[in-house]
Amino acid sequence: MAAYEALDHEFALAKAMILARTRARLSQTQLAEKMGTDRARISRWGSGAASPTVETPRRMADATGMELMARFKRPRRSKPAQPNRATV
C-alpha cells in the first residue's frame, strides 16, 4: 500500500499533463512538436513509464497556452494522530 501511495504524486502529474493536452485539443504528436520533443516521450510521461524533468510542466504550459500552477498541501490522514504517550 505504501508503495502505491508513494507514486500518487507521479500519477497526479501524469493525469494533469494528459488533461492539459486534451483540453488544448492537441494530439501527442502535436504537443511533442510544440515542446520540441518526440511523441514517444509524451506517451511515456502520460503512462508513468518516464518521469518528466522539473522544466517539463513549464514547457507544456507554454505549448498548450495554459498557466502553470503548483501547490503544496498536507497529506490526508485516515485517522487523527495519537499523542505520544511517552511524552505526555
N, CA, C and O atoms as a printed pandas DataFrame, in Angstrom:
     atom_number atom_name residue_name chain_id  residue_number  x_coord  y_coord  z_coord
0              1         N          MET        A               1    0.829   -1.196    0.000
1              2        CA          MET        A               1    0.000    0.000    0.000
2              3         C          MET        A               1    0.872    1.258    0.000
3              4         O          MET        A               1    0.611    2.194   -0.756
4              5         N          ALA        A               2    1.888    1.279    0.832
5              6        CA          ALA        A               2    2.763    2.449    0.922
6              7         C          ALA        A               2    3.467    2.710   -0.409
7              8         O          ALA        A               2    3.705    3.863   -0.767
8              9         N          ALA        A               3    3.799    1.657   -1.139
9             10        CA          ALA        A               3    4.463    1.832   -2.432
10            11         C          ALA        A               3    3.548    2.554   -3.410
11            12         O          ALA        A               3    4.002    3.415   -4.165
12            13         N          TYR        A               4    2.262    2.211   -3.403
13            14        CA          TYR        A               4    1.307    2.890   -4.284
14            15         C          TYR        A               4    1.114    4.338   -3.863
15            16         O          TYR        A               4    1.029    5.224   -4.713
16            17         N          GLU        A               5    1.045    4.586   -2.571
17            18        CA          GLU        A               5    0.880    5.945   -2.065
18            19         C          GLU        A               5    2.074    6.815   -2.445
19            20         O          GLU        A               5    1.924    8.008   -2.709
20            21         N          ALA        A               6    3.249    6.216   -2.470
21            22        CA          ALA        A               6    4.455    6.961   -2.834
22            23         C          ALA        A               6    4.410    7.407   -4.291
23            24         O          ALA        A               6    5.061    8.385   -4.658
24            25         N          LEU        A               7    3.651    6.703   -5.121
25            26        CA          LEU        A               7    3.552    7.042   -6.545
26            27         C          LEU        A               7    2.386    7.975   -6.856
27            28         O          LEU        A               7    2.240    8.413   -7.997
28            29         N          ASP        A               8    1.562    8.285   -5.868
29            30        CA          ASP        A               8    0.390    9.140   -6.094
30            31         C          ASP        A               8    0.747   10.440   -6.787
31            32         O          ASP        A               8    0.055   10.855   -7.716
32            33         N          HIS        A               9    1.826   11.095   -6.349
33            34        CA          HIS        A               9    2.190   12.379   -6.950
34            35         C          HIS        A               9    2.587   12.234   -8.415
35            36         O          HIS        A               9    2.318   13.121   -9.225
36            37         N          GLU        A              10    3.223   11.118   -8.756
37            38        CA          GLU        A              10    3.610   10.899  -10.147
38            39         C          GLU        A              10    2.379   10.677  -11.024
39            40         O          GLU        A              10    2.293   11.197  -12.137
40            41         N          PHE        A              11    1.423    9.894  -10.505
41            42        CA          PHE        A              11    0.200    9.667  -11.270
42            43         C          PHE        A              11   -0.615   10.947  -11.373
43            44         O          PHE        A              11   -1.248   11.193  -12.399
44            45         N          ALA        A              12   -0.608   11.756  -10.337
45            46        CA          ALA        A              12   -1.328   13.034  -10.372
46            47         C          ALA        A              12   -0.730   13.945  -11.435
47            48         O          ALA        A              12   -1.467   14.622  -12.153
48            49         N          LEU        A              13    0.588   13.973  -11.546
49            50        CA          LEU        A              13    1.237   14.800  -12.562
50            51         C          LEU        A              13    0.916   14.270  -13.955
51            52         O          LEU        A              13    0.611   15.049  -14.857
52            53         N          ALA        A              14    0.981   12.962  -14.138
53            54        CA          ALA        A              14    0.661   12.379  -15.445
54            55         C          ALA        A              14   -0.776   12.705  -15.826
55            56         O          ALA        A              14   -1.044   13.069  -16.971
56            57         N          LYS        A              15   -1.696   12.581  -14.890
57            58        CA          LYS        A              15   -3.099   12.885  -15.150
58            59         C          LYS        A              15   -3.278   14.356  -15.528
59            60         O          LYS        A              15   -4.021   14.675  -16.456
60            61         N          ALA        A              16   -2.599   15.249  -14.810
61            62        CA          ALA        A              16   -2.693   16.684  -15.104
62            63         C          ALA        A              16   -2.129   16.996  -16.484
63            64         O          ALA        A              16   -2.663   17.843  -17.200
64            65         N          MET        A              17   -1.056   16.317  -16.855
65            66        CA          MET        A              17   -0.448   16.553  -18.164
66            67         C          MET        A              17   -1.370   16.072  -19.284
67            68         O          MET        A              17   -1.500   16.738  -20.311
68            69         N          ILE        A              18   -2.004   14.930  -19.090
69            70        CA          ILE        A              18   -2.944   14.415  -20.091
70            71         C          ILE        A              18   -4.131   15.365  -20.213
71            72         O          ILE        A              18   -4.574   15.678  -21.318
72            73         N          LEU        A              19   -4.638   15.816  -19.084
73            74        CA          LEU        A              19   -5.773   16.732  -19.084
74            75         C          LEU        A              19   -5.435   18.039  -19.800
75            76         O          LEU        A              19   -6.238   18.546  -20.584
76            77         N          ALA        A              20   -4.261   18.577  -19.535
77            78        CA          ALA        A              20   -3.841   19.819  -20.198
78            79         C          ALA        A              20   -3.754   19.619  -21.710
79            80         O          ALA        A              20   -4.190   20.471  -22.484
80            81         N          ARG        A              21   -3.191   18.492  -22.117
81            82        CA          ARG        A              21   -3.062   18.217  -23.560
82            83         C          ARG        A              21   -4.428   18.084  -24.212
83            84         O          ARG        A              21   -4.667   18.650  -25.278
84            85         N          THR        A              22   -5.324   17.340  -23.577
85            86        CA          THR        A              22   -6.639   17.134  -24.189
86            87         C          THR        A              22   -7.470   18.415  -24.164
87            88         O          THR        A              22   -8.221   18.675  -25.104
88            89         N          ARG        A              23   -7.351   19.213  -23.115
89            90        CA          ARG        A              23   -8.077   20.496  -23.075
90            91         C          ARG        A              23   -7.578   21.450  -24.155
91            92         O          ARG        A              23   -8.338   22.261  -24.684
92            93         N          ALA        A              24   -6.306   21.343  -24.471
93            94        CA          ALA        A              24   -5.733   22.173  -25.541
94            95         C          ALA        A              24   -6.046   21.587  -26.924
95            96         O          ALA        A              24   -5.704   22.174  -27.951
96            97         N          ARG        A              25   -6.698   20.427  -26.930
97            98        CA          ARG        A              25   -7.079   19.735  -28.169
98            99         C          ARG        A              25   -5.872   19.441  -29.044
99           100         O          ARG        A              25   -5.890   19.652  -30.257
100          101         N          LEU        A              26   -4.818   18.946  -28.392
101          102        CA          LEU        A              26   -3.596   18.587  -29.095
102          103         C          LEU        A              26   -3.402   17.081  -29.042
103          104         O          LEU        A              26   -3.665   16.447  -28.019
104          105         N          SER        A              27   -2.946   16.522  -30.131
105          106        CA          SER        A              27   -2.549   15.115  -30.118
106          107         C          SER        A              27   -1.180   15.020  -29.452
107          108         O          SER        A              27   -0.525   16.037  -29.221
108          109         N          GLN        A              28   -0.757   13.818  -29.152
109          110        CA          GLN        A              28    0.586   13.648  -28.585
110          111         C          GLN        A              28    1.634   14.162  -29.562
111          112         O          GLN        A              28    2.616   14.786  -29.160
112          113         N          THR        A              29    1.425   13.900  -30.831
113          114        CA          THR        A              29    2.372   14.346  -31.862
114          115         C          THR        A              29    2.428   15.868  -31.931
115          116         O          THR        A              29    3.511   16.451  -31.999
116          117         N          GLN        A              30    1.261   16.512  -31.914
117          118        CA          GLN        A              30    1.225   17.970  -31.970
118          119         C          GLN        A              30    1.896   18.588  -30.744
119          120         O          GLN        A              30    2.658   19.548  -30.864
120          121         N          LEU        A              31    1.610   18.036  -29.568
121          122        CA          LEU        A              31    2.234   18.552  -28.347
122          123         C          LEU        A              31    3.745   18.364  -28.407
123          124         O          LEU        A              31    4.501   19.268  -28.051
124          125         N          ALA        A              32    4.176   17.212  -28.850
125          126        CA          ALA        A              32    5.613   16.941  -28.958
126          127         C          ALA        A              32    6.290   17.966  -29.854
127          128         O          ALA        A              32    7.366   18.466  -29.526
128          129         N          GLU        A              33    5.664   18.279  -30.983
129          130        CA          GLU        A              33    6.236   19.269  -31.901
130          131         C          GLU        A              33    6.344   20.637  -31.236
131          132         O          GLU        A              33    7.361   21.317  -31.370
132          133         N          LYS        A              34    5.294   21.040  -30.518
133          134        CA          LYS        A              34    5.299   22.343  -29.848
134          135         C          LYS        A              34    6.324   22.397  -28.715
135          136         O          LYS        A              34    6.856   23.463  -28.407
136          137         N          MET        A              35    6.600   21.242  -28.092
137          138        CA          MET        A              35    7.558   21.194  -26.980
138          139         C          MET        A              35    8.979   20.895  -27.434
139          140         O          MET        A              35    9.916   20.977  -26.640
140          141         N          GLY        A              36    9.143   20.551  -28.696
141          142        CA          GLY        A              36   10.478   20.222  -29.193
142          143         C          GLY        A              36   10.964   18.873  -28.707
143          144         O          GLY        A              36   12.147   18.697  -28.415
144          145         N          THR        A              37   10.045   17.920  -28.620
145          146        CA          THR        A              37   10.410   16.570  -28.191
146          147         C          THR        A              37    9.720   15.575  -29.120
147          148         O          THR        A              37    9.179   15.972  -30.151
148          149         N          ASP        A              38    9.730   14.304  -28.776
149          150        CA          ASP        A              38    9.091   13.319  -29.638
150          151         C          ASP        A              38    7.831   12.740  -28.983
151          152         O          ASP        A              38    7.664   12.784  -27.764
152          153         N          ARG        A              39    6.957   12.199  -29.827
153          154        CA          ARG        A              39    5.683   11.664  -29.359
154          155         C          ARG        A              39    5.868   10.545  -28.343
155          156         O          ARG        A              39    5.078   10.434  -27.406
156          157         N          ALA        A              40    6.880    9.725  -28.505
157          158        CA          ALA        A              40    7.116    8.619  -27.580
158          159         C          ALA        A              40    7.369    9.136  -26.160
159          160         O          ALA        A              40    6.928    8.521  -25.190
160          161         N          ARG        A              41    8.064   10.242  -26.038
161          162        CA          ARG        A              41    8.335   10.814  -24.716
162          163         C          ARG        A              41    7.030   11.299  -24.078
163          164         O          ARG        A              41    6.800   11.085  -22.887
164          165         N          ILE        A              42    6.179   11.951  -24.874
165          166        CA          ILE        A              42    4.882   12.408  -24.374
166          167         C          ILE        A              42    4.078   11.205  -23.873
167          168         O          ILE        A              42    3.456   11.259  -22.812
168          169         N          SER        A              43    4.101   10.141  -24.637
169          170        CA          SER        A              43    3.387    8.920  -24.272
170          171         C          SER        A              43    3.926    8.324  -22.971
171          172         O          SER        A              43    3.153    7.903  -22.110
172          173         N          ARG        A              44    5.248    8.289  -22.833
173          174        CA          ARG        A              44    5.852    7.724  -21.616
174          175         C          ARG        A              44    5.506    8.558  -20.388
175          176         O          ARG        A              44    5.290    8.003  -19.310
176          177         N          TRP        A              45    5.448    9.884  -20.532
177          178        CA          TRP        A              45    5.055   10.735  -19.402
178          179         C          TRP        A              45    3.618   10.443  -19.003
179          180         O          TRP        A              45    3.306   10.330  -17.818
180          181         N          GLY        A              46    2.744   10.321  -19.997
181          182        CA          GLY        A              46    1.330   10.084  -19.723
182          183         C          GLY        A              46    1.050    8.732  -19.103
183          184         O          GLY        A              46    0.111    8.590  -18.319
184          185         N          SER        A              47    1.852    7.740  -19.444
185          186        CA          SER        A              47    1.635    6.391  -18.907
186          187         C          SER        A              47    2.363    6.166  -17.589
187          188         O          SER        A              47    2.142    5.159  -16.917
188          189         N          GLY        A              48    3.223    7.095  -17.222
189          190        CA          GLY        A              48    4.002    6.920  -15.997
190          191         C          GLY        A              48    5.266    6.103  -16.203
191          192         O          GLY        A              48    5.976    5.797  -15.246
192          193         N          ALA        A              49    5.548    5.747  -17.455
193          194        CA          ALA        A              49    6.744    4.958  -17.752
194          195         C          ALA        A              49    8.022    5.783  -17.642
195          196         O          ALA        A              49    9.115    5.230  -17.525
196          197         N          ALA        A              50    7.881    7.112  -17.681
197          198        CA          ALA        A              50    9.031    8.008  -17.538
198          199         C          ALA        A              50    8.600    9.209  -16.716
199          200         O          ALA        A              50    7.440    9.618  -16.746
200          201         N          SER        A              51    9.535    9.756  -15.996
201          202        CA          SER        A              51    9.257   10.938  -15.172
202          203         C          SER        A              51    9.751   12.186  -15.889
203          204         O          SER        A              51   10.894   12.236  -16.343
204          205         N          PRO        A              52    8.888   13.194  -15.991
205          206        CA          PRO        A              52    9.327   14.435  -16.627
206          207         C          PRO        A              52   10.316   15.184  -15.737
207          208         O          PRO        A              52   10.347   14.985  -14.522
208          209         N          THR        A              53   11.110   16.032  -16.344
209          210        CA          THR        A              53   12.024   16.877  -15.578
210          211         C          THR        A              53   11.231   17.988  -14.911
211          212         O          THR        A              53   10.040   18.149  -15.179
212          213         N          VAL        A              54   11.865   18.733  -14.067
213          214        CA          VAL        A              54   11.222   19.867  -13.402
214          215         C          VAL        A              54   10.800   20.913  -14.434
215          216         O          VAL        A              54    9.792   21.593  -14.242
216          217         N          GLU        A              55   11.536   21.048  -15.497
217          218        CA          GLU        A              55   11.261   22.034  -16.535
218          219         C          GLU        A              55   10.079   21.646  -17.429
219          220         O          GLU        A              55    9.475   22.518  -18.054
220          221         N          THR        A              56    9.745   20.378  -17.497
221          222        CA          THR        A              56    8.711   19.889  -18.412
222          223         C          THR        A              56    7.344   20.541  -18.219
223          224         O          THR        A              56    6.752   20.967  -19.210
224          225         N          PRO        A              57    6.809   20.643  -17.003
225          226        CA          PRO        A              57    5.484   21.278  -16.862
226          227         C          PRO        A              57    5.445   22.721  -17.380
227          228         O          PRO        A              57    4.435   23.145  -17.941
228          229         N          ARG        A              58    6.527   23.474  -17.198
229          230        CA          ARG        A              58    6.555   24.835  -17.729
230          231         C          ARG        A              58    6.520   24.830  -19.247
231          232         O          ARG        A              58    5.789   25.609  -19.857
232          233         N          ARG        A              59    7.305   23.959  -19.856
233          234        CA          ARG        A              59    7.316   23.849  -21.318
234          235         C          ARG        A              59    5.952   23.408  -21.835
235          236         O          ARG        A              59    5.497   23.871  -22.881
236          237         N          MET        A              60    5.306   22.513  -21.099
237          238        CA          MET        A              60    3.994   22.039  -21.510
238          239         C          MET        A              60    2.957   23.154  -21.385
239          240         O          MET        A              60    2.088   23.292  -22.245
240          241         N          ALA        A              61    3.044   23.941  -20.327
241          242        CA          ALA        A              61    2.126   25.075  -20.158
242          243         C          ALA        A              61    2.277   26.040  -21.332
243          244         O          ALA        A              61    1.281   26.508  -21.885
244          245         N          ASP        A              62    3.502   26.335  -21.709
245          246        CA          ASP        A              62    3.755   27.216  -22.851
246          247         C          ASP        A              62    3.170   26.625  -24.137
247          248         O          ASP        A              62    2.549   27.337  -24.926
248          249         N          ALA        A              63    3.370   25.332  -24.338
249          250        CA          ALA        A              63    2.919   24.672  -25.560
250          251         C          ALA        A              63    1.401   24.585  -25.649
251          252         O          ALA        A              63    0.844   24.595  -26.746
252          253         N          THR        A              64    0.730   24.499  -24.508
253          254        CA          THR        A              64   -0.731   24.375  -24.508
254          255         C          THR        A              64   -1.429   25.709  -24.308
255          256         O          THR        A              64   -2.655   25.782  -24.377
256          257         N          GLY        A              65   -0.655   26.775  -24.060
257          258        CA          GLY        A              65   -1.253   28.084  -23.835
258          259         C          GLY        A              65   -1.932   28.193  -22.482
259          260         O          GLY        A              65   -2.855   28.989  -22.307
260          261         N          MET        A              66   -1.480   27.400  -21.532
261          262        CA          MET        A              66   -2.072   27.399  -20.202
262          263         C          MET        A              66   -1.103   27.973  -19.184
263          264         O          MET        A              66    0.097   28.082  -19.437
264          265         N          GLU        A              67   -1.640   28.336  -18.039
265          266        CA          GLU        A              67   -0.831   28.839  -16.936
266          267         C          GLU        A              67   -0.456   27.665  -16.037
267          268         O          GLU        A              67   -1.307   26.851  -15.680
268          269         N          LEU        A              68    0.803   27.585  -15.679
269          270        CA          LEU        A              68    1.268   26.541  -14.770
270          271         C          LEU        A              68    1.056   27.003  -13.338
271          272         O          LEU        A              68    1.468   28.099  -12.960
272          273         N          MET        A              69    0.416   26.167  -12.557
273          274        CA          MET        A              69    0.200   26.455  -11.140
274          275         C          MET        A              69    0.663   25.237  -10.348
275          276         O          MET        A              69    0.386   24.097  -10.721
276          277         N          ALA        A              70    1.360   25.490   -9.273
277          278        CA          ALA        A              70    1.818   24.403   -8.405
278          279         C          ALA        A              70    1.302   24.669   -7.004
279          280         O          ALA        A              70    1.111   25.822   -6.615
280          281         N          ARG        A              71    1.078   23.616   -6.252
281          282        CA          ARG        A              71    0.637   23.796   -4.876
282          283         C          ARG        A              71    1.172   22.672   -4.012
283          284         O          ARG        A              71    1.456   21.569   -4.479
284          285         N          PHE        A              72    1.293   22.987   -2.768
285          286        CA          PHE        A              72    1.682   22.007   -1.772
286          287         C          PHE        A              72    0.527   21.917   -0.786
287          288         O          PHE        A              72   -0.072   22.933   -0.431
288          289         N          LYS        A              73    0.215   20.716   -0.347
289          290        CA          LYS        A              73   -0.831   20.574    0.649
290          291         C          LYS        A              73   -0.454   19.459    1.604
291          292         O          LYS        A              73    0.347   18.579    1.288
292          293         N          ARG        A              74   -1.039   19.521    2.752
293          294        CA          ARG        A              74   -0.794   18.480    3.740
294          295         C          ARG        A              74   -1.468   17.197    3.284
295          296         O          ARG        A              74   -2.555   17.238    2.708
296          297         N          PRO        A              75   -0.835   16.062    3.537
297          298        CA          PRO        A              75   -1.455   14.796    3.140
298          299         C          PRO        A              75   -2.689   14.508    3.984
299          300         O          PRO        A              75   -2.776   14.914    5.142
300          301         N          ARG        A              76   -3.631   13.805    3.387
301          302        CA          ARG        A              76   -4.813   13.378    4.129
302          303         C          ARG        A              76   -4.423   12.257    5.068
303          304         O          ARG        A              76   -3.604   11.402    4.730
304          305         N          ARG        A              77   -5.006   12.270    6.226
305          306        CA          ARG        A              77   -4.752   11.195    7.194
306          307         C          ARG        A              77   -6.032   10.399    7.365
307          308         O          ARG        A              77   -7.130   10.955    7.399
308          309         N          SER        A              78   -5.874    9.095    7.471
309          310        CA          SER        A              78   -7.054    8.255    7.615
310          311         C          SER        A              78   -7.649    8.366    9.016
311          312         O          SER        A              78   -8.852    8.180    9.198
312          313         N          LYS        A              79   -6.813    8.668   10.004
313          314        CA          LYS        A              79   -7.319    8.873   11.356
314          315         C          LYS        A              79   -6.429    9.891   12.043
315          316         O          LYS        A              79   -5.263   10.031   11.674
316          317         N          PRO        A              80   -6.942   10.598   13.026
317          318        CA          PRO        A              80   -6.126   11.615   13.711
318          319         C          PRO        A              80   -4.899   11.000   14.379
319          320         O          PRO        A              80   -4.923    9.864   14.851
320          321         N          ALA        A              81   -3.841   11.783   14.400
321          322        CA          ALA        A              81   -2.611   11.326   15.038
322          323         C          ALA        A              81   -2.840   11.188   16.538
323          324         O          ALA        A              81   -3.502   12.023   17.155
324          325         N          GLN        A              82   -2.299   10.154   17.103
325          326        CA          GLN        A              82   -2.399    9.921   18.549
326          327         C          GLN        A              82   -1.211   10.576   19.243
327          328         O          GLN        A              82   -0.094   10.532   18.728
328          329         N          PRO        A              83   -1.439   11.182   20.401
329          330        CA          PRO        A              83   -0.307   11.783   21.107
330          331         C          PRO        A              83    0.676   10.711   21.549
331          332         O          PRO        A              83    0.298    9.572   21.821
332          333         N          ASN        A              84    1.924   11.094   21.615
333          334        CA          ASN        A              84    2.968   10.182   22.057
334          335         C          ASN        A              84    2.855   10.025   23.570
335          336         O          ASN        A              84    3.100   10.976   24.313
336          337         N          ARG        A              85    2.492    8.855   24.019
337          338        CA          ARG        A              85    2.250    8.622   25.454
338          339         C          ARG        A              85    3.529    8.746   26.273
339          340         O          ARG        A              85    3.475    9.009   27.475
340          341         N          ALA        A              86    4.675    8.558   25.630
341          342        CA          ALA        A              86    5.923    8.637   26.367
342          343         C          ALA        A              86    6.222   10.068   26.805
343          344         O          ALA        A              86    6.947   10.272   27.779
344          345         N          THR        A              87    5.683   11.053   26.111
345          346        CA          THR        A              87    5.985   12.442   26.463
346          347         C          THR        A              87    4.826   13.128   27.159
347          348         O          THR        A              87    4.950   14.291   27.544
348          349         N          VAL        A              88    3.705   12.450   27.332
349          350        CA          VAL        A              88    2.539   13.076   27.972
350          351         C          VAL        A              88    2.597   12.921   29.462
351          352         O          VAL        A              88    1.701   13.385   30.166
